[in-house]
Amino acid sequence: MNWDKLLTTKRFGLEQYHNPQASHHDSRSEFQRDFDRLVFSAPFRRLQNKTQVFPLPGSVFVHNRLTHSLEVSCVGRSLGNNAASTLKQRHPHLSEQLDSIGSITQAACLAHDMGNPPFGHSGEKAINTFFSEGNGLSLMDKMSKEQWSDCTHFEGNANAFRILTHQFNGRREGGFVLTYPTVASIVKYPYPSVAATKKGKFGFFDSDKANFEKIATELGIDSLSTINGSAQVYSRFPLVYLVEAADDICYQIMDIEDAHKLKILTTAETKDLLLQYFTDDRKNKIIENMQRVSDTNEQIAYLRSCVIGNLTDSCTECFLDNEQNILQGKFEGSLIKHINDRSREAYKVCADLSVRKIYRSSEVLDVELAGYKIIYMLMEELIQAVFNPGKAYSKQLLERIPQQYDINAQTAYGKVQAMLDYVSGMTDVYALGLYQKITGISLPQV
């Protein structure tokens, strides 16, 4: 892969109008326009009512998907700008193109979680289980192997790619019509579901395979291997590593800060966790600065910002050190797994503790259990309705579904995807409200 081809300003769905020499009526670059387009979109706005880790806030405000995505985009911009500064020195003839890396990474970070269903991983698990163990099993014979794999491995990453590129009913071709580099930067797993890892991760549904291949061809992204004779596994688009690093940095460190606010972690535990990223000299300086304020939350916020700065510098350095391996598709794993020993070990300690004390806490488990039940039941009712549209109850339920979702698709796979598009686009609050109405728990006022 080469930077000149990777950083095209061509837009997905508007290829015939692409003119690199054209000037715009405003001062924004094409990639800054991507960022603004995402900020003003409904799917991005709905992230404010989607769970990040902890239940949506009561008296203490913790992160939701929207605040998380905004923070990831800030870190992603820093990673991109830092990397671009050095890359421009290495490739001065590409200075103008490389200058856009920060903006591309920032926009992609903003979109990276847009495909997540309500209740996060619990929602994904409910969808997958409905098909692999529940009533959805009856549909297996009506789909191809690739289509059925999509259903039993439903994945937020692949769904984000679909939201950005799919032409929904009544909408324009090309979906969000973003630039090729911005879309490619969110595909962490550049292969279909039949090539998914043990964790079930993949980058695009069978229905969106042609869209990804079109983008890969345009950007010069190589196919690394073939699985089962047909499933292509591609190299990652280089900026995916920066988007992934920004996400890794934010969710790990911000989850610890949230856990402190919710008193799942003590102040002493939190400080010890975050101070281990630094050498003794730097640690003493940070402690000295922390003591200038007496507010505990302010102290933790300062310490958190120091850790994010440390990890941002470390990941930038790792990206630059491995530039050629990344461009050749030879780099394996995430940047965070290849940073300097001190930061990597500190990150691992934080990750291990998060699994034990945060992600398995009663607050998190309670919302996961409830979310699983809600999404599973909605899938049962909606799939039953879309495959039996003539029944009286089905007609009533289907009338609730917005016209952009193709409930009249001619294939079983198409009908299922219409329901998945609808359910995955819901907020936690909307999903809960629909569940309560369907079950009769909540009735409209008369």
Helices and strands as residue ranges (DSSP letters): H 3-6, G 15-17, H 30-39, H 42-45, G 46-49, H 65-90, G 92-94, H 95-98, H 101-111, H 120-132, G 135-142, H 145-152, H 156-165, H 180-184, G 193-195, G 206-208, H 209-219, E 223-227, E 231-234, H 240-261, H 267-275, H 280-290, H 296-321, H 323-327, G 335-337, H 341-353, I 354-358, H 362-387, H 392-398, H 412-424, H 428-439
